[in-house]
Amino acid sequence: MEKLIIKGGKSLNGTVKVDGAKNSVLCLVAAALLGNDVYRFSNTPFLLDTFNTIKILQHLGVKIESDINDKTITIDSSGLDGWSIPFEYSCTLRASVLFMAPLLVRFGKVKIGYPGGCKIGKRPINYHVSALEAMGAVVTFSGDGVEDGIIEAHLTNDRFLAADVDLKSSVGASQQIIMAATMARGNTIIRNCAKDPEVVDMTNFLIKMGARISWRDETTLLIQGVEMLSSVGLLEHEIIPDRIETSTFMIAAAITRGNIFIENGVYHHNETTISHLKQMGVTIIQERKGIHVLGKSSSDTLSPLNVTTLAYPGFPTDIQQPMTIIQLMAQGKSVVKETLYENRFKHMDELKKMNAQFSVSSDGTELVIYGGNKLTGTQVVAQDLRGCSALVLAALISEGVTIVSNLEYLDRGYYQFHTKLCSLGADIQRINDSMHTIQCHHI
């Protein structure tokens, strides 16, 4: 098992470049299966989730070419010949469920092991299922249990049938049904469609493929089904920058009282996080090629802040855990209300080992943070992706040395996170259990 050894107390300064969005690349490669051409994605984040998705594509007969140096992935979907994804592949990431719609479009049937991902409470796929059923799919579950079982589906017609569906702003379900509707018979209306940047990124790609998609208003999407998506030979698409990585580096600058320019950071994708950080006293400047963040001086205190997670454009649940670190620095009481997932305060138990002072409501939906106490380094264990990034951030401002383990979670959503932090001045070593240094950046 690999670990990070982090010596806290370093101010972070300089320029860091964020990679492409994790939550875009996973749905984009699924959408590529709707066509029968070659698709090249640039600004690809080569994360653990990306590699696991590539394994699924290869299992399905898709030809893949990856170039880590150029950050491109090329997908030739003409050889797609499989419609079944075993549990050994699907269990590695939540986004594996997004292959349902494309495979139903291509083969009229699909079989997939129940999707995996971070264990942050129940993550049902009921919105996916009910919408697919409304469009003419029959979906069944089998096995020892839903979370350990198999999902099978087939179409009752030769194509999906258009429908009028309400997705309650579910991001995954919105991506799923948008793909299903592109070649459905008739016009599909999606009400309360998620409008996260990653969803918009996918619709822009599908429009390039020949899909007829338009927004009727802020939350209602109209998709006019087409017979087939256009054949263009090679279709290129640049993946948008990762807003969660952007926000994480904004917090890193603020908590270390540093000065960081985040290259490629998109201001309007991160406006809610920016607004909250500004309320705490952080200076954030929009620039032409990114975002400039200036932490407060050591003599100034950060203001406490209350946060409630909501669907986009509300405060993102994926940045809630990293945000708790700056709230721990603030003088006074801050409150976090988690409205989207039921088990997203697990990282606080690890932070308690570092002298974090807090309380959690009996139903697990509200966290009260008592800030202003010095954190101390110790050994902590990550239990999910965003919780792991929060532990790394906490280690940056702790007295002494912190050891963070279970880095497979971190690698799912951040590309060479510790290397980027070291380039800004952090003191971090990445080692394996035999204590042989894998990557050592001591600045």
GIQUIUR-V998402 format. One record per residue. N is the residue number from 1. RES is the residue in one small letter. SS is DSSP state (A for helix, B for strand, O for the rest). NEAR is the number of other C-alpha atoms within 10 Angstrom. D_CENTER is the distance of its C-alpha to the mean C-alpha in Angstrom with 1 decimal. Layout:
n->N res->RES ss->SS near->NEAR d_center->D_CENTER
n->N res->RES ss->SS near->NEAR d_center->D_CENTER
//
This chain:
n->1 res->m ss->O near->10 d_center->23.3
n->2 res->e ss->O near->18 d_center->22.0
n->3 res->k ss->B near->22 d_center->22.0
n->4 res->l ss->B near->23 d_center->21.6
n->5 res->i ss->B near->22 d_center->24.9
n->6 res->i ss->B near->27 d_center->24.4
n->7 res->k ss->B near->21 d_center->27.3
n->8 res->g ss->O near->24 d_center->26.6
n->9 res->g ss->O near->16 d_center->28.4
n->10 res->k ss->O near->18 d_center->27.5
n->11 res->s ss->O near->19 d_center->26.8
n->12 res->l ss->O near->24 d_center->24.1
n->13 res->n ss->B near->21 d_center->25.4
n->14 res->g ss->B near->15 d_center->24.9
n->15 res->t ss->B near->16 d_center->22.5
n->16 res->v ss->B near->19 d_center->19.0
n->17 res->k ss->B near->16 d_center->17.2
n->18 res->v ss->O near->25 d_center->13.4
n->19 res->d ss->O near->24 d_center->12.1
n->20 res->g ss->B near->26 d_center->10.6
n->21 res->a ss->O near->24 d_center->7.2
n->22 res->k ss->A near->27 d_center->5.2
n->23 res->n ss->A near->25 d_center->4.4
n->24 res->s ss->A near->22 d_center->8.1
n->25 res->v ss->A near->27 d_center->9.7
n->26 res->l ss->A near->23 d_center->9.2
n->27 res->c ss->A near->24 d_center->10.9
n->28 res->l ss->A near->23 d_center->13.2
n->29 res->v ss->A near->24 d_center->14.8
n->30 res->a ss->A near->25 d_center->15.4
n->31 res->a ss->A near->25 d_center->17.0
n->32 res->a ss->A near->23 d_center->19.1
n->33 res->l ss->O near->26 d_center->20.9
n->34 res->l ss->O near->24 d_center->22.5
n->35 res->g ss->O near->22 d_center->24.7
n->36 res->n ss->O near->20 d_center->27.2
n->37 res->d ss->O near->20 d_center->26.8
n->38 res->v ss->B near->20 d_center->25.2
n->39 res->y ss->B near->23 d_center->21.9
n->40 res->r ss->B near->20 d_center->20.8
n->41 res->f ss->B near->20 d_center->17.5
n->42 res->s ss->B near->18 d_center->17.7
n->43 res->n ss->O near->20 d_center->15.4
n->44 res->t ss->O near->25 d_center->13.5
n->45 res->p ss->O near->26 d_center->11.3
n->46 res->f ss->O near->24 d_center->13.2
n->47 res->l ss->O near->19 d_center->10.9
n->48 res->l ss->A near->20 d_center->12.1
n->49 res->d ss->A near->25 d_center->9.7
n->50 res->t ss->A near->21 d_center->11.4
n->51 res->f ss->A near->14 d_center->14.7
n->52 res->n ss->A near->19 d_center->14.4
n->53 res->t ss->A near->23 d_center->13.8
n->54 res->i ss->A near->21 d_center->16.8
n->55 res->k ss->A near->16 d_center->18.8
n->56 res->i ss->A near->21 d_center->18.4
n->57 res->l ss->A near->23 d_center->19.5
n->58 res->q ss->A near->16 d_center->22.4
n->59 res->h ss->A near->18 d_center->23.4
n->60 res->l ss->O near->18 d_center->23.8
n->61 res->g ss->O near->17 d_center->26.1
n->62 res->v ss->O near->19 d_center->23.9
n->63 res->k ss->B near->17 d_center->24.9
n->64 res->i ss->B near->17 d_center->22.3
n->65 res->e ss->B near->12 d_center->23.1
n->66 res->s ss->B near->17 d_center->20.8
n->67 res->d ss->B near->12 d_center->21.7
n->68 res->i ss->O near->12 d_center->19.7
n->69 res->n ss->O near->6 d_center->22.2
n->70 res->d ss->O near->10 d_center->21.7
n->71 res->k ss->O near->15 d_center->18.0
n->72 res->t ss->B near->21 d_center->18.9
n->73 res->i ss->B near->22 d_center->18.6
n->74 res->t ss->B near->19 d_center->21.3
n->75 res->i ss->B near->26 d_center->21.4
n->76 res->d ss->B near->22 d_center->24.8
n->77 res->s ss->A near->22 d_center->24.4
n->78 res->s ss->A near->14 d_center->28.2
n->79 res->g ss->A near->15 d_center->28.6
n->80 res->l ss->O near->20 d_center->26.3
n->81 res->d ss->O near->14 d_center->28.6
n->82 res->g ss->O near->17 d_center->26.6
n->83 res->w ss->O near->20 d_center->25.4
n->84 res->s ss->B near->19 d_center->24.7
n->85 res->i ss->B near->24 d_center->21.7
n->86 res->p ss->O near->14 d_center->22.9
n->87 res->f ss->A near->19 d_center->21.3
n->88 res->e ss->A near->13 d_center->21.2
n->89 res->y ss->A near->19 d_center->18.5
n->90 res->s ss->A near->24 d_center->16.7
n->91 res->c ss->O near->21 d_center->16.4
n->92 res->t ss->O near->19 d_center->14.2
n->93 res->l ss->O near->20 d_center->11.0
n->94 res->r ss->A near->17 d_center->10.2
n->95 res->a ss->A near->20 d_center->9.8
n->96 res->s ss->A near->26 d_center->13.4
n->97 res->v ss->A near->24 d_center->14.7
n->98 res->l ss->A near->23 d_center->14.0
n->99 res->f ss->A near->27 d_center->17.0
n->100 res->m ss->A near->28 d_center->19.3
n->101 res->a ss->A near->29 d_center->20.2
n->102 res->p ss->A near->24 d_center->20.8
n->103 res->l ss->A near->26 d_center->22.9
n->104 res->l ss->A near->23 d_center->24.8
n->105 res->v ss->A near->24 d_center->25.5
n->106 res->r ss->A near->18 d_center->26.7
n->107 res->f ss->A near->17 d_center->28.6
n->108 res->g ss->O near->19 d_center->29.0
n->109 res->k ss->B near->21 d_center->27.7
n->110 res->v ss->B near->23 d_center->24.8
n->111 res->k ss->B near->23 d_center->24.6
n->112 res->i ss->B near->24 d_center->21.4
n->113 res->g ss->B near->25 d_center->20.9
n->114 res->y ss->O near->29 d_center->18.9
n->115 res->p ss->O near->26 d_center->15.1
n->116 res->g ss->O near->20 d_center->13.9
n->117 res->g ss->O near->18 d_center->10.8
n->118 res->c ss->O near->16 d_center->10.8
n->119 res->k ss->O near->13 d_center->14.0
n->120 res->i ss->O near->16 d_center->13.3
n->121 res->g ss->O near->11 d_center->16.2
n->122 res->k ss->O near->10 d_center->17.0
n->123 res->r ss->O near->16 d_center->14.4
n->124 res->p ss->O near->11 d_center->17.0
n->125 res->i ss->O near->14 d_center->16.9
n->126 res->n ss->A near->11 d_center->20.0
n->127 res->y ss->A near->20 d_center->19.0
n->128 res->h ss->A near->21 d_center->18.2
n->129 res->v ss->A near->21 d_center->21.6
n->130 res->s ss->A near->17 d_center->23.7
n->131 res->a ss->A near->22 d_center->22.8
n->132 res->l ss->A near->28 d_center->23.3
n->133 res->e ss->A near->19 d_center->26.6
n->134 res->a ss->A near->15 d_center->27.6
n->135 res->m ss->O near->25 d_center->27.4
n->136 res->g ss->O near->19 d_center->29.7
n->137 res->a ss->B near->23 d_center->27.7
n->138 res->v ss->B near->16 d_center->29.0
n->139 res->v ss->B near->17 d_center->26.5
n->140 res->t ss->B near->12 d_center->27.7
n->141 res->f ss->B near->17 d_center->26.4
n->142 res->s ss->B near->13 d_center->28.4
n->143 res->g ss->O near->12 d_center->28.5
n->144 res->d ss->O near->9 d_center->28.8
n->145 res->g ss->O near->10 d_center->26.2
n->146 res->v ss->A near->14 d_center->23.2
n->147 res->e ss->A near->17 d_center->20.7
n->148 res->d ss->A near->15 d_center->22.9
n->149 res->g ss->O near->16 d_center->24.3
n->150 res->i ss->B near->21 d_center->24.3
n->151 res->i ss->B near->24 d_center->23.3
n->152 res->e ss->B near->18 d_center->25.9
n->153 res->a ss->B near->22 d_center->26.3
n->154 res->h ss->B near->22 d_center->28.8
n->155 res->l ss->B near->21 d_center->30.0
n->156 res->t ss->O near->15 d_center->33.3
n->157 res->n ss->O near->12 d_center->34.0
n->158 res->d ss->O near->14 d_center->33.6
n->159 res->r ss->O near->21 d_center->30.7
n->160 res->f ss->O near->26 d_center->28.3
n->161 res->l ss->B near->23 d_center->30.2
n->162 res->a ss->O near->22 d_center->29.0
n->163 res->a ss->O near->22 d_center->28.3
n->164 res->d ss->B near->14 d_center->27.6
n->165 res->v ss->B near->21 d_center->24.5
n->166 res->d ss->B near->18 d_center->22.8
n->167 res->l ss->O near->21 d_center->19.1
n->168 res->k ss->O near->16 d_center->18.9
n->169 res->s ss->O near->20 d_center->15.8
n->170 res->s ss->O near->21 d_center->13.7
n->171 res->v ss->A near->18 d_center->10.7
n->172 res->g ss->A near->21 d_center->11.0
n->173 res->a ss->A near->25 d_center->14.8
n->174 res->s ss->A near->27 d_center->15.0
n->175 res->q ss->A near->25 d_center->13.6
n->176 res->q ss->A near->26 d_center->15.9
n->177 res->i ss->A near->28 d_center->18.9
n->178 res->i ss->A near->27 d_center->18.7
n->179 res->m ss->A near->28 d_center->19.1
n->180 res->a ss->A near->28 d_center->21.8
n->181 res->a ss->A near->31 d_center->23.7
n->182 res->t ss->O near->31 d_center->24.0
n->183 res->m ss->O near->24 d_center->27.0
n->184 res->a ss->O near->25 d_center->28.1
n->185 res->r ss->B near->19 d_center->31.7
n->186 res->g ss->O near->16 d_center->32.0
n->187 res->n ss->B near->20 d_center->29.8
n->188 res->t ss->B near->24 d_center->26.7
n->189 res->i ss->B near->22 d_center->25.8
n->190 res->i ss->B near->26 d_center->22.4
n->191 res->r ss->B near->20 d_center->22.9
n->192 res->n ss->O near->18 d_center->20.3
n->193 res->c ss->O near->25 d_center->17.8
n->194 res->a ss->O near->26 d_center->14.4
n->195 res->k ss->O near->22 d_center->14.6
n->196 res->d ss->O near->20 d_center->11.1
n->197 res->p ss->A near->21 d_center->11.3
n->198 res->e ss->A near->26 d_center->9.2
n->199 res->v ss->A near->20 d_center->11.8
n->200 res->v ss->A near->15 d_center->14.5
n->201 res->d ss->A near->21 d_center->13.6
n->202 res->m ss->A near->27 d_center->14.2
n->203 res->t ss->A near->22 d_center->17.3
n->204 res->n ss->A near->15 d_center->18.6
n->205 res->f ss->A near->19 d_center->18.4
n->206 res->l ss->A near->22 d_center->20.1
n->207 res->i ss->A near->15 d_center->22.8
n->208 res->k ss->A near->16 d_center->23.5
n->209 res->m ss->A near->22 d_center->24.1
n->210 res->g ss->O near->16 d_center->26.6
n->211 res->a ss->O near->24 d_center->24.9
n->212 res->r ss->B near->19 d_center->26.4
n->213 res->i ss->B near->20 d_center->23.8
n->214 res->s ss->B near->14 d_center->24.5
n->215 res->w ss->B near->14 d_center->23.6
n->216 res->r ss->O near->12 d_center->26.6
n->217 res->d ss->O near->10 d_center->25.4
n->218 res->e ss->O near->11 d_center->22.3
n->219 res->t ss->O near->14 d_center->21.0
n->220 res->t ss->O near->17 d_center->23.1
n->221 res->l ss->B near->21 d_center->22.5
n->222 res->l ss->B near->19 d_center->25.4
n->223 res->i ss->B near->25 d_center->25.1
n->224 res->q ss->B near->19 d_center->28.5
n->225 res->g ss->O near->22 d_center->28.6
n->226 res->v ss->O near->17 d_center->30.0
n->227 res->e ss->O near->11 d_center->32.0
n->228 res->m ss->O near->15 d_center->29.9
n->229 res->l ss->O near->20 d_center->27.4
n->230 res->s ss->O near->15 d_center->29.3
n->231 res->s ss->O near->13 d_center->30.2
n->232 res->v ss->O near->13 d_center->29.9
n->233 res->g ss->O near->10 d_center->30.0
n->234 res->l ss->B near->12 d_center->27.2
n->235 res->l ss->B near->17 d_center->24.4
n->236 res->e ss->B near->14 d_center->22.2
n->237 res->h ss->B near->17 d_center->19.0
n->238 res->e ss->B near->15 d_center->17.1
n->239 res->i ss->O near->24 d_center->13.3
n->240 res->i ss->O near->25 d_center->12.4
n->241 res->p ss->B near->25 d_center->11.4
n->242 res->d ss->O near->25 d_center->8.1
n->243 res->r ss->A near->29 d_center->8.8
n->244 res->i ss->A near->25 d_center->7.0
n->245 res->e ss->A near->25 d_center->8.9
n->246 res->t ss->A near->28 d_center->11.7
n->247 res->s ss->A near->27 d_center->12.0
n->248 res->t ss->A near->22 d_center->12.1
n->249 res->f ss->A near->26 d_center->14.9
n->250 res->m ss->A near->29 d_center->16.6
n->251 res->i ss->A near->27 d_center->16.9
n->252 res->a ss->A near->30 d_center->18.1
n->253 res->a ss->A near->27 d_center->20.8
n->254 res->a ss->A near->28 d_center->21.8
n->255 res->i ss->A near->26 d_center->22.3
n->256 res->t ss->O near->25 d_center->24.2
n->257 res->r ss->O near->22 d_center->26.2
n->258 res->g ss->O near->22 d_center->25.4
n->259 res->n ss->B near->22 d_center->25.3
n->260 res->i ss->B near->23 d_center->22.3
n->261 res->f ss->B near->24 d_center->21.8
n->262 res->i ss->B near->24 d_center->18.2
n->263 res->e ss->B near->19 d_center->18.9
n->264 res->n ss->O near->21 d_center->16.9
n->265 res->g ss->O near->30 d_center->15.3
n->266 res->v ss->O near->22 d_center->15.6
n->267 res->y ss->A near->22 d_center->17.5
n->268 res->h ss->A near->12 d_center->17.3
n->269 res->h ss->A near->21 d_center->13.5
n->270 res->n ss->A near->22 d_center->13.7
n->271 res->e ss->A near->16 d_center->17.0
n->272 res->t ss->A near->17 d_center->16.4
n->273 res->t ss->A near->26 d_center->15.3
n->274 res->i ss->A near->23 d_center->18.1
n->275 res->s ss->A near->13 d_center->20.5
n->276 res->h ss->A near->16 d_center->20.0
n->277 res->l ss->A near->25 d_center->20.4
n->278 res->k ss->A near->14 d_center->23.5
n->279 res->q ss->A near->14 d_center->24.9
n->280 res->m ss->A near->19 d_center->24.9
n->281 res->g ss->O near->18 d_center->26.8
n->282 res->v ss->O near->24 d_center->24.4
n->283 res->t ss->B near->17 d_center->25.5
n->284 res->i ss->B near->20 d_center->22.9
n->285 res->i ss->B near->13 d_center->24.3
n->286 res->q ss->B near->14 d_center->23.0
n->287 res->e ss->B near->15 d_center->24.3
n->288 res->r ss->O near->10 d_center->24.7
n->289 res->k ss->O near->13 d_center->22.4
n->290 res->g ss->B near->19 d_center->19.9
n->291 res->i ss->B near->21 d_center->19.9
n->292 res->h ss->B near->21 d_center->22.5
n->293 res->v ss->B near->25 d_center->22.1
n->294 res->l ss->B near->20 d_center->25.3
n->295 res->g ss->O near->25 d_center->25.4
n->296 res->k ss->O near->20 d_center->28.5
n->297 res->s ss->O near->13 d_center->31.5
n->298 res->s ss->O near->8 d_center->32.4
n->299 res->s ss->O near->5 d_center->35.1
n->300 res->d ss->O near->10 d_center->32.9
n->301 res->t ss->O near->14 d_center->30.9
n->302 res->l ss->O near->25 d_center->27.6
n->303 res->s ss->B near->20 d_center->27.9
n->304 res->p ss->O near->22 d_center->26.3
n->305 res->l ss->O near->21 d_center->23.7
n->306 res->n ss->O near->14 d_center->22.8
n->307 res->v ss->B near->21 d_center->19.3
n->308 res->t ss->B near->16 d_center->18.4
n->309 res->t ss->B near->19 d_center->14.9
n->310 res->l ss->O near->15 d_center->15.1
n->311 res->a ss->O near->17 d_center->13.6
n->312 res->y ss->O near->17 d_center->13.0
n->313 res->p ss->O near->17 d_center->15.1
n->314 res->g ss->O near->15 d_center->15.5
n->315 res->f ss->B near->21 d_center->14.0
n->316 res->p ss->O near->23 d_center->10.2
n->317 res->t ss->A near->22 d_center->9.9
n->318 res->d ss->A near->18 d_center->7.0
n->319 res->i ss->A near->22 d_center->9.7
n->320 res->q ss->A near->22 d_center->12.5
n->321 res->q ss->A near->24 d_center->13.1
n->322 res->p ss->A near->26 d_center->13.4
n->323 res->m ss->A near->24 d_center->15.5
n->324 res->t ss->A near->29 d_center->17.9
n->325 res->i ss->A near->26 d_center->19.1
n->326 res->i ss->A near->26 d_center->20.6
n->327 res->q ss->A near->28 d_center->21.9
n->328 res->l ss->A near->27 d_center->23.7
n->329 res->m ss->A near->24 d_center->25.4
n->330 res->a ss->O near->23 d_center->26.6
n->331 res->q ss->B near->16 d_center->30.2
n->332 res->g ss->B near->16 d_center->30.4
n->333 res->k ss->B near->18 d_center->28.4
n->334 res->s ss->B near->20 d_center->24.9
n->335 res->v ss->B near->20 d_center->23.5
n->336 res->v ss->B near->22 d_center->19.9
n->337 res->k ss->B near->18 d_center->19.7
n->338 res->e ss->O near->22 d_center->16.7
n->339 res->t ss->O near->13 d_center->17.2
n->340 res->l ss->O near->17 d_center->14.2
n->341 res->y ss->O near->15 d_center->14.1
n->342 res->e ss->O near->15 d_center->17.3
n->343 res->n ss->O near->15 d_center->16.7
n->344 res->r ss->O near->23 d_center->14.4
n->345 res->f ss->O near->21 d_center->17.3
n->346 res->k ss->O near->16 d_center->18.0
n->347 res->h ss->A near->23 d_center->17.4
n->348 res->m ss->A near->23 d_center->20.3
n->349 res->d ss->A near->13 d_center->22.7
n->350 res->e ss->A near->20 d_center->22.0
n->351 res->l ss->A near->26 d_center->22.4
n->352 res->k ss->A near->14 d_center->25.7
n->353 res->k ss->O near->15 d_center->27.0
n->354 res->m ss->O near->23 d_center->26.5
n->355 res->n ss->O near->16 d_center->28.6
n->356 res->a ss->O near->23 d_center->26.0
n->357 res->q ss->O near->19 d_center->27.9
n->358 res->f ss->B near->18 d_center->26.3
n->359 res->s ss->B near->14 d_center->26.9
n->360 res->v ss->B near->15 d_center->24.8
n->361 res->s ss->O near->10 d_center->26.3
n->362 res->s ss->O near->8 d_center->27.7
n->363 res->d ss->O near->8 d_center->25.3
n->364 res->g ss->O near->16 d_center->22.3
n->365 res->t ss->O near->17 d_center->20.9
n->366 res->e ss->B near->19 d_center->22.3
n->367 res->l ss->B near->22 d_center->22.3
n->368 res->v ss->B near->18 d_center->25.1
n->369 res->i ss->B near->26 d_center->24.8
n->370 res->y ss->B near->20 d_center->28.2
n->371 res->g ss->B near->23 d_center->27.5
n->372 res->g ss->O near->19 d_center->29.7
n->373 res->n ss->O near->15 d_center->30.3
n->374 res->k ss->O near->14 d_center->30.0
n->375 res->l ss->O near->24 d_center->27.5
n->376 res->t ss->B near->20 d_center->29.0
n->377 res->g ss->O near->24 d_center->27.6
n->378 res->t ss->O near->20 d_center->27.6
n->379 res->q ss->B near->17 d_center->25.8
n->380 res->v ss->B near->23 d_center->22.5
n->381 res->v ss->B near->18 d_center->20.4
n->382 res->a ss->O near->22 d_center->16.6
n->383 res->q ss->O near->21 d_center->15.7
n->384 res->d ss->O near->21 d_center->11.9
n->385 res->l ss->A near->23 d_center->9.0
n->386 res->r ss->A near->26 d_center->8.9
n->387 res->g ss->A near->28 d_center->12.6
n->388 res->c ss->A near->25 d_center->13.3
n->389 res->s ss->A near->27 d_center->12.4
n->390 res->a ss->A near->26 d_center->14.5
n->391 res->l ss->A near->25 d_center->17.3
n->392 res->v ss->A near->29 d_center->17.3
n->393 res->l ss->A near->26 d_center->17.7
n->394 res->a ss->A near->28 d_center->20.4
n->395 res->a ss->A near->31 d_center->22.2
n->396 res->l ss->A near->27 d_center->22.5
n->397 res->i ss->O near->25 d_center->24.7
n->398 res->s ss->O near->22 d_center->26.5
n->399 res->e ss->B near->16 d_center->30.1
n->400 res->g ss->O near->15 d_center->30.7
n->401 res->v ss->B near->19 d_center->28.5
n->402 res->t ss->B near->24 d_center->25.3
n->403 res->i ss->B near->20 d_center->24.3
n->404 res->v ss->B near->24 d_center->20.7
n->405 res->s ss->B near->24 d_center->20.3
n->406 res->n ss->O near->18 d_center->17.9
n->407 res->l ss->O near->20 d_center->16.1
n->408 res->e ss->A near->17 d_center->14.6
n->409 res->y ss->A near->21 d_center->11.8
n->410 res->l ss->A near->25 d_center->11.3
n->411 res->d ss->A near->18 d_center->11.8
n->412 res->r ss->A near->23 d_center->8.9
n->413 res->g ss->A near->24 d_center->6.5
n->414 res->y ss->O near->27 d_center->9.4
n->415 res->y ss->O near->19 d_center->12.3
n->416 res->q ss->O near->12 d_center->15.6
n->417 res->f ss->A near->16 d_center->14.5
n->418 res->h ss->A near->23 d_center->18.0
n->419 res->t ss->A near->18 d_center->19.8
n->420 res->k ss->A near->18 d_center->18.4
n->421 res->l ss->A near->22 d_center->19.4
n->422 res->c ss->A near->18 d_center->22.7
n->423 res->s ss->A near->17 d_center->23.4
n->424 res->l ss->O near->21 d_center->23.3
n->425 res->g ss->O near->18 d_center->25.8
n->426 res->a ss->O near->24 d_center->24.1
n->427 res->d ss->B near->22 d_center->26.2
n->428 res->i ss->B near->26 d_center->24.0
n->429 res->q ss->B near->20 d_center->25.1
n->430 res->r ss->B near->22 d_center->23.1
n->431 res->i ss->B near->18 d_center->25.4
n->432 res->n ss->O near->14 d_center->26.0
n->433 res->d ss->O near->10 d_center->28.1
n->434 res->s ss->O near->8 d_center->31.3
n->435 res->m ss->O near->10 d_center->30.7
n->436 res->h ss->O near->10 d_center->30.7
n->437 res->t ss->B near->14 d_center->28.6
n->438 res->i ss->B near->11 d_center->26.0
n->439 res->q ss->B near->14 d_center->25.0
n->440 res->c ss->B near->16 d_center->26.8
n->441 res->h ss->B near->16 d_center->26.4
n->442 res->h ss->B near->13 d_center->28.9
n->443 res->i ss->O near->11 d_center->29.3
//
